[in-house]
Amino acid sequence: MTGDGGCPRCRTDSVLAVLRLPATWANQAGGAREVVLCARCDAGDPVVAYFAAHGTVRPEGVDELARLLLDWIDRARPLGSPP
């Protein structure tokens, strides 16, 4: 993520994940845009709920977290964009 690494919406350090996607324009980030998953701003997201319930990733939870992250990526990408 560009800048200081904090959430651009709430300005806290609660960022759990950042997805870099190709942009349709050229900018300082090299033609990419960033989608941020913030524990504070996105409190209702299943990935945030996973960490609220478990605190950390345990070996037995890797498959569940991977599925949740892939679902988040699918929701974050615009329709019709390549996987």
C-alpha positions as CSV (number, residue, x, y, z in Angstrom):
1,M,0.0,0.0,0.0
2,T,1.2,3.5,-0.7
3,G,1.7,6.2,1.9
4,D,2.2,5.4,5.6
5,G,0.5,2.0,5.5
6,G,-2.6,3.0,7.4
7,C,-6.2,2.9,6.3
8,P,-7.0,5.7,3.9
9,R,-10.6,5.9,5.1
10,C,-10.2,6.0,8.9
11,R,-6.5,6.8,9.2
12,T,-5.8,3.9,11.7
13,D,-3.3,1.1,11.4
14,S,-6.1,-1.5,11.2
15,V,-5.4,-2.7,7.7
16,L,-5.6,-6.5,7.4
17,A,-5.1,-6.9,3.6
18,V,-4.5,-4.8,0.5
19,L,-5.4,-5.9,-3.0
20,R,-3.7,-4.1,-5.9
21,L,-5.8,-4.1,-9.1
22,P,-4.9,-2.7,-12.5
23,A,-6.5,0.7,-13.0
24,T,-8.0,2.0,-16.3
25,W,-5.8,5.1,-15.9
26,A,-2.2,5.9,-15.3
27,N,-1.4,7.3,-11.8
28,Q,1.6,7.6,-9.4
29,A,0.9,4.0,-8.2
30,G,1.8,2.8,-11.7
31,G,-1.6,2.3,-13.1
32,A,-2.9,0.3,-10.1
33,R,-5.6,1.0,-7.5
34,E,-5.6,-0.5,-4.1
35,V,-8.6,-2.0,-2.3
36,V,-8.0,-2.0,1.5
37,L,-9.6,-4.4,4.0
38,C,-9.7,-2.5,7.3
39,A,-10.7,-4.1,10.6
40,R,-12.4,-0.9,11.7
41,C,-14.1,0.3,8.4
42,D,-15.0,-3.2,7.2
43,A,-16.1,-4.7,10.5
44,G,-18.9,-6.6,8.9
45,D,-16.7,-8.5,6.5
46,P,-16.2,-12.2,7.0
47,V,-12.4,-11.9,7.0
48,V,-12.6,-9.4,9.8
49,A,-15.0,-11.6,11.6
50,Y,-12.6,-14.5,11.3
51,F,-9.8,-12.5,13.0
52,A,-12.2,-11.2,15.7
53,A,-13.2,-14.8,16.5
54,H,-9.7,-16.4,16.2
55,G,-7.3,-13.6,16.8
56,T,-4.7,-15.2,14.6
57,V,-4.4,-17.8,11.9
58,R,-3.9,-21.3,13.1
59,P,-2.9,-24.3,10.9
60,E,-6.3,-25.8,11.1
61,G,-7.9,-22.5,10.0
62,V,-5.8,-21.9,6.9
63,D,-8.3,-23.4,4.4
64,E,-11.2,-21.4,5.9
65,L,-9.2,-18.1,5.8
66,A,-8.0,-18.8,2.3
67,R,-11.6,-19.3,1.2
68,L,-12.7,-16.0,2.9
69,L,-9.8,-14.1,1.3
70,L,-10.6,-15.4,-2.1
71,D,-14.3,-14.4,-1.6
72,W,-13.1,-10.9,-0.6
73,I,-10.9,-10.7,-3.7
74,D,-13.9,-11.7,-5.9
75,R,-16.0,-9.0,-4.2
76,A,-13.3,-6.3,-4.5
77,R,-12.6,-6.9,-8.2
78,P,-14.9,-5.1,-10.7
79,L,-17.2,-7.3,-12.7
80,G,-15.5,-8.7,-15.8
81,S,-12.0,-8.1,-14.7
82,P,-9.5,-11.0,-15.2
83,P,-8.8,-13.2,-12.2
